[in-house]
Amino acid sequence: MTQLFISFATLFLLEGSCAGQTLYGVMLDAGSSSTKLRVYSWTERSSSSDILTVTENYYQRITPSLSSLQDDLELLKKYVQNLTSIAELHVPFQSQHETNIFLLATAGIRFLEEEKAKDIMDTVEDVLSNKTMHNFKYSERSVRILSGEEEGVFAWITANYRNGTFSSNEPNSKAVGVLEMGGGSTQITFIPDGPLLAHMFSLRIAGRIYDLYSHSYLNFGKDYMDRRIKDSIIKTNTKALSYNHPCLLLNDVSYYKYLGETKKFSGSSSPSECLSIISNFLRQDSGDDCYPKPCAIGSIYQPAVGADIFFATASFAAVATDLNATDASGRLDIDKLNKTAHTYCRKTKQEAGAVYKVFLESGSSTCMMALYMAELLTFSYRFPLHTTRIFPLQQYNGESLDWPLGAMVYEAELMADDYPCSPIGASAGEPQRPVPWLKDHLNKSLQYHSDPSNISVPSNSVTPGLRLPPIHPSGPRKGFPMTTTQQIGWRSSQRECQLERYGRYGPGPQSRGKYGILKMLNWPQEGSP
């Protein structure tokens, strides 16, 4: 028998728009140092299997950041109102009431204390959900803190949208993986060649299903790796006030607050010692601690990177450019990066600035990052040393590779009337299968479960006697556990309608995989697929 599964994506339906109508979306990227406001537009498709043509109509970077206003929530309200006022200037008035607005926060909010982060997001939600303060359309997805994995997936969508993957007749032949290096975290996202055992993120773009591997390593971004190295050095002698720092260039000095004390670091310029500290953070678990296998960092599962091309963005691209570590075709040469790093890291700040394309104030950061990148790519992600498949890029054909475009494409796809549950069993790039649960059938099925006497439904289409709680899409839902893609639902015997399998497998309360989510929903594990 077929059991009913209802996803948030199924319930998040828009009334059908006329093909050819121009639609708009407002995306607020709430980062650690600013909020980036973007207004997008696209033409309504005649079919959801068509490619969306999304245009960025407006961009503005607004300072300060949300997190800097954590202690003045009244000022934060005015800040958010100002954002909506600016956005309204760039969306036609007649379209504003049908234009969705999103504020998606990243590492700047993720690193705050839970209570502070909640206060900020509640304040933002109070403004954006208040129709007297702006004209845009608000939904339950409008305000949220992105997981690092979502950020990685959205960057993957952006890269493949720019690359033309979604308009190709053979999507897998053009799909590119994405490596990101931000200040707080680093992400890797790609379509594996073989089985995917954990960290799956399924999405539909233009009628095709893509099963991605995506993982974000919090505290492994550029800024946080710098802090972790300093903490590691201090722990060798916590009472000292000055230390030699092997990752700093000769003659460079840095100061750092540690438990209320100011610590001084002087560059000893020793790349081998610096790499030793970095390698300690990247070591892999072995035996039963690594499950499922293989593991990349610690006990985090990662399938083989396969034969895909990868775009390496943000700090990956900046460091590769600074040290001229690419070949004539723009490919990253990891061996050259590693050798150049060992030479570069023995120089003084002044020598480094004279020979390489680096600013004096960031010279030591480039040393640490070059060593870190080479080790991360080869030891952790298991790219061959002489791979020619990584392209460090800040832009593609002059267009940004930032994640907000991918987020907008993803949200626009969710708005399609026929968006189904995510087919977990589908192969990457597989054409969308027919969905038996149409909108009208879904409504009737819900009526059936509320009062079976009201409607006649074929006995083989819904499990007899199954009682589902009432659903009110327009109001708040309480008590429904949500997956990372904001889905809720009941277990289904159809593979394409099973709950998203995401995160770590294995026992224990921290497991976020199949059995972890069954435990959250209080379902029997012995019947799980």
LUMMARSE-716799 format. One record per residue (C-alpha): x, y, z; residue in one letter. Coordinates in steps of 0.2 Angstrom, whole numbers, padded with zeros to 4 digits, always signed. Example, Ala and Ser with C-alpha at 12.3 -4.5 7.8 and 13.67 -1.06 7.14 Angstrom:
+0062-0022+0039A;+0068-0005+0036S;
END
This chain:
+0000+0000+0000M;+0005+0018-0003T;+0006+0029+0013Q;+0004+0048+0011L;+0019+0059+0013F;+0017+0078+0013I;+0032+0089+0011S;+0033+0108+0015F;+0038+0110-0003A;+0021+0102-0008T;+0012+0114+0003L;+0021+0129-0002F;+0011+0132-0018L;+0008+0148-0028L;-0007+0151-0038E;-0003+0148-0056G;+0005+0163-0065S;+0003+0167-0083C;+0018+0161-0094A;+0028+0176-0099G;+0024+0186-0083Q;+0039+0194-0075T;+0041+0188-0057L;+0053+0196-0044Y;+0062+0190-0028G;+0071+0200-0015V;+0086+0191-0007M;+0095+0198+0009L;+0111+0189+0012D;+0115+0193+0031A;+0133+0190+0032G;+0146+0193+0046S;+0151+0210+0041S;+0136+0217+0031S;+0120+0213+0023T;+0120+0211+0004K;+0103+0216-0004L;+0099+0208-0021R;+0083+0210-0032V;+0081+0196-0045Y;+0068+0195-0059S;+0063+0180-0071W;+0050+0176-0083T;+0037+0164-0078E;+0039+0147-0087R;+0026+0138-0097S;+0033+0122-0089S;+0043+0119-0073S;+0054+0108-0084S;+0060+0124-0093D;+0076+0133-0087I;+0073+0149-0077L;+0082+0164-0084T;+0086+0174-0068V;+0093+0192-0069T;+0100+0202-0055E;+0092+0219-0056N;+0100+0227-0041Y;+0114+0225-0029Y;+0119+0234-0013Q;+0130+0230+0001R;+0123+0238+0018I;+0133+0240+0034T;+0134+0236+0048P;+0129+0217+0050S;+0114+0210+0059L;+0125+0203+0072S;+0133+0220+0076S;+0116+0225+0082L;+0112+0211+0093Q;+0112+0222+0109D;+0100+0235+0101D;+0085+0227+0094L;+0075+0243+0091E;+0089+0249+0080L;+0089+0232+0072L;+0070+0234+0067K;+0074+0251+0059K;+0089+0243+0050Y;+0078+0229+0043V;+0064+0242+0038Q;+0077+0252+0029N;+0082+0236+0019L;+0064+0233+0013T;+0062+0252+0009S;+0077+0251-0003I;+0071+0235-0010A;+0054+0242-0014E;+0062+0256-0025L;+0068+0242-0037H;+0052+0231-0038V;+0037+0238-0048P;+0024+0243-0036F;+0011+0232-0044Q;+0022+0217-0042S;+0027+0220-0024Q;+0013+0210-0016H;+0017+0195-0026E;+0036+0196-0023T;+0044+0185-0010N;+0057+0192+0002I;+0070+0181+0010F;+0083+0185+0024L;+0095+0171+0025L;+0109+0172+0038A;+0126+0164+0037T;+0141+0161+0048A;+0140+0178+0056G;+0124+0173+0065I;+0128+0154+0067R;+0143+0159+0078F;+0132+0169+0090L;+0126+0162+0106E;+0109+0153+0103E;+0099+0166+0113E;+0107+0181+0104K;+0104+0173+0087A;+0086+0169+0092K;+0083+0187+0097D;+0090+0194+0081I;+0080+0182+0070M;+0064+0185+0080D;+0066+0203+0077T;+0069+0202+0059V;+0054+0190+0058E;+0043+0203+0067D;+0047+0216+0054V;+0046+0205+0038L;+0030+0197+0044S;+0021+0214+0047N;+0012+0219+0031K;+0011+0237+0038T;+0030+0239+0036M;+0032+0234+0018H;+0023+0227+0003N;+0032+0211+0000F;+0026+0193+0002K;+0031+0184+0018Y;+0031+0165+0021S;+0038+0153+0034E;+0054+0151+0024R;+0057+0170+0023S;+0068+0171+0038V;+0081+0158+0043R;+0099+0154+0047I;+0106+0144+0033L;+0116+0128+0038S;+0133+0127+0030G;+0127+0113+0019E;+0113+0124+0012E;+0125+0137+0008E;+0136+0125-0001G;+0121+0118-0011V;+0116+0136-0016F;+0134+0139-0022A;+0133+0123-0032W;+0117+0129-0040I;+0125+0146-0044T;+0140+0138-0052A;+0130+0126-0062N;+0118+0139-0067Y;+0132+0149-0074R;+0141+0134-0082N;+0125+0130-0092G;+0123+0113-0083T;+0104+0114-0081F;+0101+0118-0100S;+0112+0103-0106S;+0105+0088-0113N;+0117+0078-0103E;+0118+0087-0086P;+0131+0075-0078N;+0143+0079-0092S;+0144+0097-0087K;+0140+0097-0068A;+0154+0105-0058V;+0158+0103-0040G;+0161+0118-0028V;+0174+0121-0015L;+0171+0136-0004E;+0182+0144+0009M;+0174+0158+0019G;+0180+0166+0035G;+0170+0154+0047G;+0168+0138+0037S;+0173+0128+0022T;+0161+0118+0011Q;+0162+0105-0002I;+0148+0100-0013T;+0147+0089-0028F;+0138+0074-0037I;+0147+0058-0032P;+0150+0045-0046D;+0145+0031-0034G;+0133+0027-0020P;+0130+0041-0008L;+0129+0035+0010L;+0126+0051+0020A;+0126+0070+0019H;+0113+0069+0004M;+0104+0084-0002F;+0091+0081-0016S;+0084+0095-0026L;+0075+0098-0042R;+0080+0110-0055I;+0071+0112-0072A;+0062+0095-0069G;+0078+0085-0066R;+0083+0078-0049I;+0101+0080-0042Y;+0107+0070-0027D;+0122+0080-0020L;+0135+0077-0007Y;+0137+0093+0003S;+0146+0096+0020H;+0151+0111+0029S;+0166+0111+0041Y;+0162+0125+0054L;+0178+0132+0062N;+0188+0127+0047F;+0186+0144+0037G;+0201+0156+0035K;+0198+0167+0050D;+0194+0152+0062Y;+0208+0142+0057M;+0220+0157+0061D;+0212+0157+0078R;+0213+0139+0081R;+0232+0139+0077I;+0235+0153+0089K;+0225+0144+0103D;+0235+0128+0099S;+0251+0138+0101I;+0245+0146+0118I;+0240+0130+0125K;+0259+0124+0125T;+0262+0137+0139N;+0246+0147+0144T;+0256+0158+0156K;+0267+0166+0143A;+0263+0183+0135L;+0273+0181+0119S;+0275+0167+0107Y;+0284+0162+0091N;+0272+0159+0077H;+0278+0147+0063P;+0264+0153+0051C;+0268+0171+0052L;+0281+0179+0040L;+0298+0185+0048L;+0296+0202+0056N;+0277+0201+0057D;+0269+0203+0073V;+0251+0199+0078S;+0241+0202+0094Y;+0227+0191+0101Y;+0215+0191+0115K;+0214+0175+0125Y;+0204+0173+0141L;+0205+0192+0144G;+0224+0193+0141E;+0233+0200+0126T;+0245+0188+0118K;+0259+0193+0106K;+0265+0182+0092F;+0281+0185+0082S;+0283+0177+0065G;+0296+0163+0066S;+0292+0158+0048S;+0293+0139+0049S;+0282+0131+0036P;+0285+0114+0042S;+0280+0118+0059E;+0265+0127+0053C;+0260+0113+0043L;+0262+0101+0057S;+0249+0111+0067I;+0237+0112+0053I;+0238+0093+0050S;+0233+0090+0067N;+0216+0098+0064F;+0214+0088+0048L;+0218+0071+0055R;+0205+0057+0051Q;+0197+0045+0063D;+0200+0027+0059S;+0191+0010+0064G;+0174+0011+0071D;+0175+0030+0074D;+0174+0033+0055C;+0157+0027+0049Y;+0152+0026+0036P;+0168+0026+0027K;+0179+0034+0020P;+0181+0049+0031C;+0188+0066+0026A;+0191+0076+0042I;+0188+0067+0059G;+0173+0055+0057S;+0165+0065+0043I;+0160+0054+0028Y;+0164+0059+0011Q;+0163+0049-0005P;+0177+0050-0018A;+0177+0066-0028V;+0176+0057-0044G;+0181+0065-0061A;+0171+0081-0060D;+0178+0098-0063I;+0177+0109-0047F;+0176+0128-0045F;+0186+0134-0030A;+0179+0150-0024T;+0182+0164-0011A;+0198+0162-0002S;+0203+0147-0012F;+0203+0158-0028A;+0211+0173-0019A;+0226+0163-0013V;+0229+0154-0029A;+0229+0171-0038T;+0241+0179-0025D;+0254+0165-0027L;+0252+0162-0045N;+0248+0144-0042A;+0238+0141-0058T;+0243+0135-0075D;+0240+0143-0092A;+0222+0137-0093S;+0218+0143-0075G;+0219+0126-0067R;+0225+0125-0049L;+0242+0117-0048D;+0242+0110-0030I;+0260+0104-0031D;+0266+0121-0037K;+0255+0129-0023L;+0263+0118-0010N;+0281+0121-0016K;+0277+0140-0018T;+0270+0141+0000A;+0286+0133+0008H;+0296+0146-0001T;+0285+0161+0002Y;+0283+0157+0021C;+0301+0159+0024R;+0301+0177+0018K;+0299+0193+0028T;+0283+0203+0025K;+0293+0216+0014Q;+0300+0202+0003E;+0283+0193+0001A;+0275+0210-0004G;+0289+0214-0017A;+0289+0196-0025V;+0270+0191-0024Y;+0253+0199-0027K;+0249+0201-0009V;+0245+0216+0003F;+0258+0218+0017L;+0244+0216+0030E;+0238+0200+0024S;+0255+0192+0019G;+0255+0180+0034S;+0237+0175+0031S;+0242+0170+0013T;+0256+0159+0020C;+0245+0149+0032M;+0231+0148+0019M;+0242+0141+0005A;+0249+0127+0017L;+0231+0124+0023Y;+0223+0123+0006M;+0236+0111-0001A;+0234+0099+0014E;+0215+0100+0014L;+0213+0096-0004L;+0225+0082-0005T;+0225+0074+0013F;+0207+0077+0017S;+0197+0078+0001Y;+0209+0066-0008R;+0212+0075-0024F;+0227+0069-0033P;+0242+0080-0031L;+0243+0083-0049H;+0225+0085-0053T;+0220+0097-0067T;+0201+0097-0062R;+0201+0112-0050I;+0198+0130-0056F;+0200+0144-0044P;+0187+0157-0049L;+0179+0172-0041Q;+0168+0175-0056Q;+0163+0164-0071Y;+0161+0174-0088N;+0161+0190-0078G;+0147+0184-0067E;+0147+0182-0048S;+0148+0164-0041L;+0140+0169-0024D;+0127+0158-0016W;+0112+0170-0016P;+0108+0167-0035L;+0107+0148-0031G;+0096+0152-0016A;+0084+0162-0027M;+0084+0148-0041V;+0080+0135-0027Y;+0066+0145-0020E;+0059+0149-0037A;+0059+0130-0041E;+0050+0127-0024L;+0036+0139-0029M;+0032+0128-0045A;+0014+0121-0043D;+0020+0103-0047D;+0035+0103-0035Y;+0035+0085-0028P;+0044+0077-0013C;+0063+0075-0016S;+0066+0058-0025P;+0080+0051-0015I;+0082+0035-0026G;+0083+0045-0042A;+0100+0046-0051S;+0108+0063-0053A;+0101+0072-0068G;+0086+0060-0070E;+0071+0067-0078P;+0057+0071-0066Q;+0045+0056-0064R;+0026+0059-0064P;+0019+0063-0047V;+0003+0054-0043P;-0001+0065-0029W;-0008+0080-0038L;-0014+0096-0028K;-0033+0091-0029D;-0030+0073-0025H;-0019+0079-0010L;-0033+0090-0003N;-0046+0076-0005K;-0034+0064+0004S;-0033+0075+0018L;-0052+0077+0019Q;-0053+0058+0019Y;-0042+0056+0034H;-0051+0070+0043S;-0068+0062+0040D;-0068+0046+0029P;-0087+0048+0027S;-0085+0064+0017N;-0077+0057+0002I;-0074+0040-0007S;-0056+0036-0011V;-0050+0020-0019P;-0045+0008-0006S;-0028+0005-0014N;-0023+0023-0014S;-0022+0027+0005V;-0018+0016+0020T;-0036+0013+0028P;-0037+0020+0045G;-0022+0031+0045L;-0026+0046+0055R;-0016+0062+0051L;-0016+0078+0061P;-0024+0093+0053P;-0013+0104+0042I;-0015+0123+0041H;-0001+0129+0028P;-0005+0147+0031S;-0002+0147+0050G;+0012+0141+0061P;+0015+0123+0063R;+0020+0116+0080K;+0027+0099+0085G;+0032+0094+0067F;+0050+0090+0066P;+0058+0098+0051M;+0072+0092+0040T;+0086+0104+0035T;+0076+0108+0019T;+0061+0113+0030Q;+0051+0097+0026Q;+0039+0089+0037I;+0029+0073+0034G;+0025+0055+0037W;+0034+0039+0032R;+0031+0033+0015S;+0033+0016+0006S;+0037+0025-0010Q;+0056+0028-0011R;+0054+0045-0020E;+0044+0051-0005C;+0054+0046+0010Q;+0061+0059+0021L;+0077+0067+0017E;+0092+0056+0022R;+0104+0069+0029Y;+0119+0070+0041G;+0128+0056+0050R;+0122+0038+0051Y;+0125+0028+0066G;+0119+0026+0084P;+0118+0040+0097G;+0108+0056+0100P;+0119+0066+0089Q;+0115+0055+0073S;+0106+0065+0060R;+0104+0051+0048G;+0090+0039+0044K;+0089+0032+0062Y;+0091+0048+0070G;+0076+0056+0062I;+0066+0041+0065L;+0070+0043+0083K;+0065+0061+0083M;+0048+0057+0075L;+0046+0042+0087N;+0044+0029+0073W;+0049+0011+0074P;+0066+0008+0067Q;+0064-0010+0063E;+0052-0005+0049G;+0063+0008+0041S;+0069+0006+0023P;
END
